[in-house]
Amino acid sequence: MTLKAYIVEDNAVIRDNLVETLGEVLGVETVGHSSTESDACRWLDQHPKDWDMLILDLFLAQGTGLGVLQKCGHHRKNQRVVVLSNYATEEVRKRCLVNGADAVFDKSTEIDLFLQYCSH
């Protein structure tokens, strides 16, 4: 079974690299992406069963990943929500986990841990 990911990331270079890495290394299918909180929430509301993993950056072109978590990050037991951010401080990690994230990783220092997490 192919893992299906939806990515919320406003930096096109990072998003494209993430799509490529997840696809080539782990066989993950990216089912869509958005760069704003409102677009992400709209897609998630319209496709509640069409994803297995939601990958969120915190700082977006409009809104925040935390806003996505709070407004529409609700998910089923078989779905995972992962925050991947350059600002994964201890306080940010706690806020994300309290608001529904399953895991939080720092983009710049924990990409290997993130990929390990995605592979299980």
NUBALUM-948383 format. One record per atom (N, C-alpha, C): residue in one letter; x, y, z. Coordinates in steps of 0.05 Angstrom, whole numbers, padded with zeros to 5 digits, always signed. Atoms other than C-alpha are relative to their C-alpha. Last residue first. Layout:
N
AXYZ/...
This chain:
120
H+00013+00019-00017/H+00144+00065+00194/H-00030+00003+00001/S-00003+00027+00010/S+00180+00098+00136/S-00014-00021+00017/C+00018+00004+00023/C+00154+00167+00152/C+00001-00029-00010/Y+00028+00000-00009/Y+00187+00166+00220/Y-00019-00007-00022/Q+00004+00025-00016/Q+00254+00146+00191/Q-00029-00002+00009/L+00003+00022+00019/L+00247+00202+00140/L-00003-00027+00013/F+00026-00003+00014/F+00234+00252+00196/F-00005-00022-00020/L+00021+00009-00019/L+00292+00226+00236/L-00028+00001-00012/D-00003+00029-00001/D+00337+00235+00176/D-00020-00012+00019/I+00012+00011+00025/I+00310+00306+00165/I+00002-00031+00000/E+00012+00026-00006/E+00326+00324+00238/E-00014-00013-00025/T-00017+00019-00016/T+00376+00381+00234/T-00012-00028+00004/S-00029-00003+00005/S+00352+00432+00182/S+00017-00021+00015/K-00008+00004+00028/K+00280+00413+00176/K+00030-00001-00004/D-00014-00023+00010/D+00268+00407+00251/D+00010-00006-00028/F-00028+00003+00007/F+00218+00352+00266/F+00011+00027-00010/V-00011-00026+00008/V+00151+00350+00302/V+00029-00004-00006/A-00029-00003-00002/A+00108+00288+00311/A+00009+00027-00010/D-00010+00025-00010/D+00035+00267+00319/D+00030+00001+00004/A-00022+00012+00015/A+00009+00337+00313/A+00009-00026+00013/G+00007+00022+00017/G-00058+00350+00345/G+00021-00012-00017/N+00020-00007+00020/N-00058+00418+00378/N-00005-00022-00020/V+00025-00006-00013/V-00022+00395+00441/V-00023+00005-00020/L+00010+00026-00010/L+00032+00364+00398/L-00026+00004+00014/C+00009+00016+00023/C+00041+00429+00359/C-00012-00026+00010/R+00025-00011+00011/R+00043+00471+00422/R-00011-00016-00023/K+00022+00005-00019/K+00094+00425+00455/K-00026+00011-00011/R+00006+00029+00000/R+00140+00425+00394/R-00024-00006+00018/V+00015+00004+00025/V+00136+00501+00390/V-00008-00030-00002/E+00027-00012-00004/E+00157+00507+00463/E-00017-00005-00025/E+00014+00016-00019/E+00216+00459+00453/E-00029+00010+00004/T-00009-00004-00028/T+00238+00496+00391/T-00016-00018+00018/A+00010+00021-00018/A+00221+00467+00323/A+00013+00003+00027/Y+00005-00013-00026/Y+00230+00532+00284/Y-00011-00020+00020/N-00026-00010-00009/N+00261+00506+00219/N-00002+00011+00028/S-00005-00028-00001/S+00197+00466+00209/S+00029+00007+00008/L-00028-00001+00009/L+00169+00398+00193/L+00007+00029-00004/V-00010-00027+00005/V+00104+00386+00230/V+00030-00002-00006/V-00028-00005-00007/V+00076+00316+00221/V+00007+00029-00006/V-00005-00028+00006/V+00003+00295+00221/V+00028+00006+00011/R-00019-00014-00017/R-00010+00221+00216/R+00004+00029-00009/Q-00013-00023+00013/Q-00070+00183+00190/Q+00019+00013+00020/N-00019+00009+00019/N-00091+00113+00212/N+00014+00022-00015/K-00022+00014-00013/K-00123+00138+00276/K+00021-00010-00020/R+00007+00026-00009/R-00165+00188+00237/R+00024-00014+00012/H-00006+00023+00017/H-00149+00261+00232/H-00008-00026+00013/H+00013+00023-00012/H-00166+00330+00257/H+00005-00024-00019/G-00020+00021-00002/G-00116+00381+00230/G-00011-00026+00012/C+00008+00022+00017/C-00172+00427+00207/C+00020-00023+00000/K+00026-00001+00014/K-00175+00489+00249/K-00008-00025-00014/Q+00022-00008-00018/Q-00122+00481+00303/Q-00027-00002-00014/L+00004+00020-00021/L-00072+00442+00261/L-00025+00006+00017/V+00011+00024+00013/V-00081+00487+00201/V-00006-00021+00021/G+00028-00006+00006/G-00072+00548+00246/G-00013-00024-00014/L+00014+00003-00026/L-00008+00516+00273/L-00029+00006-00004/G+00005+00029-00003/G+00015+00509+00201/G-00014-00005+00026/T-00022+00016-00012/T+00008+00584+00195/T-00008-00030+00000/G+00006+00017-00023/G-00031+00637+00158/G+00023-00016+00010/Q+00022-00012-00014/Q-00015+00663+00089/Q-00008-00019+00022/A+00004-00025+00015/A+00051+00649+00052/A-00024+00016+00012/L+00011+00003+00027/L+00064+00598+00107/L-00003+00027-00014/F+00002-00027+00012/F+00106+00593+00170/F-00007-00003-00029/L+00014-00018-00018/L+00094+00528+00209/L-00005+00028-00012/D-00019-00021-00009/D+00110+00477+00156/D-00016+00019+00018/L+00004-00029-00004/L+00062+00419+00155/L+00025+00015+00006/I-00026-00011-00007/I+00064+00347+00129/I-00003+00031-00001/L+00001-00029+00005/L-00003+00311+00129/L+00027+00011+00010/M-00018-00017-00015/M+00004+00236+00124/M-00003+00029-00010/D-00010+00016-00023/D-00046+00183+00103/D+00018+00017+00018/W-00028-00003-00008/W-00087+00224+00054/W+00006-00018+00024/D-00018+00003+00023/D-00151+00219+00014/D+00029+00003+00006/K-00010+00027+00000/K-00199+00206+00072/K+00021-00005-00022/P-00007+00010-00027/P-00216+00277+00093/P+00012-00028+00000/H-00013+00026+00004/H-00212+00305+00022/H+00008-00014+00026/Q+00011+00013+00024/Q-00257+00367+00018/Q+00010-00029-00004/D+00029+00002-00004/D-00242+00391+00089/D-00014-00016-00023/L+00004+00020-00020/L-00168+00376+00079/L-00030-00004+00006/W-00006+00026+00011/W-00167+00415+00014/W-00006-00022+00020/R+00020+00005+00021/R-00202+00476+00043/R+00004-00029-00011/C+00025+00007-00014/C-00158+00474+00105/C-00022-00007-00020/A-00004+00026-00013/A-00095+00472+00063/A-00026-00009+00014/D+00000+00021+00021/D-00119+00528+00017/D+00003-00028+00013/S+00027+00002+00010/S-00136+00572+00078/S-00002-00022-00022/E+00018+00012-00019/E-00070+00559+00113/E-00028-00005-00012/T+00014-00018-00019/T-00029+00576+00052/T-00018-00016+00019/S-00020-00018-00012/S+00025+00542+00009/S-00014+00019+00020/S+00009-00028-00001/S-00014+00482-00013/S+00021+00016+00014/H-00015-00018-00017/H+00002+00411-00034/H-00013+00027+00000/G+00005-00028+00004/G-00028+00350-00066/G+00017+00017+00019/V+00026-00003+00012/V-00031+00275-00069/V-00008+00029-00004/T+00011-00026-00009/T+00043+00264-00057/T-00026+00005-00015/E+00014-00015+00021/E+00056+00190-00066/E-00011+00026+00012/V+00023-00015-00008/V+00107+00161-00018/V-00011+00015-00024/G+00023+00007+00017/G+00154+00109-00047/G-00025+00014+00008/L+00020+00015-00015/L+00203+00117+00011/L-00024-00009-00016/V-00011+00015-00022/V+00268+00141-00020/V-00020-00018+00013/E-00023+00017+00008/E+00245+00164-00089/E+00009-00018+00023/G+00007+00018+00022/G+00176+00191-00071/G+00022-00020-00006/L+00020+00019-00010/L+00193+00221-00004/L-00007-00021-00021/T-00013+00017-00019/T+00256+00252-00033/T-00019-00021+00011/E-00019+00018+00013/E+00222+00280-00094/E+00012-00020+00019/V+00016+00018+00017/V+00162+00309-00057/V+00019-00021-00013/L+00014+00018-00018/L+00209+00339-00004/L-00016-00021-00016/N-00020+00018-00010/N+00255+00369-00056/N-00013-00021+00018/D-00008+00017+00022/D+00195+00400-00091/D+00020-00021+00009/R+00022+00018+00006/R+00168+00428-00025/R+00007-00020-00022/I+00002+00019-00022/I+00235+00456-00005/I-00022-00020-00006/V-00024+00016+00002/V+00244+00490-00073/V+00000-00022+00022/A+00002+00019+00022/A+00172+00514-00074/A+00024-00018-00002/N-00025-00002+00014/N+00176+00547-00005/N+00000-00022-00022/D+00001-00023+00019/D+00103+00554+00018/D+00026+00003-00016/E-00027-00013+00000/E+00097+00485+00050/E+00000+00022-00021/V+00006-00028-00003/V+00033+00446+00066/V+00027+00014+00005/I-00021-00017-00011/I+00044+00376+00040/I-00009+00029+00000/Y+00008-00027+00008/Y-00008+00322+00030/Y+00019+00019+00014/A-00006-00024-00016/A+00020+00252+00033/A-00011+00025-00012/K+00008-00025+00014/K-00005+00185+00009/K+00004+00024+00018/L+00007-00021-00019/L+00030+00121+00033/L-00005+00026-00016/T-00016-00025+00002/T+00028+00068-00020/T-00010+00020+00020/M+00017-00024+00000/M+00000+00000+00000/M+00018+00025+00000/
